[in-house]
Amino acid sequence: MEGMEKVIYCKYYAKMCIKLVSHSIENPYRVFYYCPTPRSDGGHGWMEWVDGKPSSYSPNCKNRYINRRSDCDELEKLLEFTKEQLSLCESKLNLVEMRLQLDTSNLQNKLVNENMSVKCLSKWLRWVFFVRLFFVLLIWFFCGCDS
């Protein structure tokens, strides 16, 4: 992997940094990485020397860290609240599913009972029909034969 350039990313915007050479009096020809985010877009001037000496941060950088920490705390609270709401919804869903299963079971039992009732009624009505037919035939046989 020789000859491959090291890729550095800005620690705040996760953008790939630009490799530049310093032409300042304090650091002539010293190579560094610089965040490409312009200050007009909220850039903070983050940079890191290639030789590993301490980085130079602008005052804006500390404020950016504090704002990000605050944002992170708020997001963590929102995540925790969302997890609680999800848990509550899952509990309600489980309760509804249990009620639905119970209702389904009750309806199946009622249907079985109704089917049994219909079968019994059907048998009873057939029996009544045949008994009446029997008596009609008896009456016809004994009383209707004389005419």
Buried (B, 14 or more C-beta within 10 A) or exposed (E): EEEEEEEBEBBBBEEEBEBEEBEEEEBEEBEBBBBEBEEEEEBBBBBBBBEEEEEEBBEBBEEBBEEEEEEEEEEEEEEEEEEEEEEEEEEEEEEEEEEEEEEEEEEEEEEEEEEEEEEEEEEEEEEEEEEEEEEEEEEEEEEEEEE
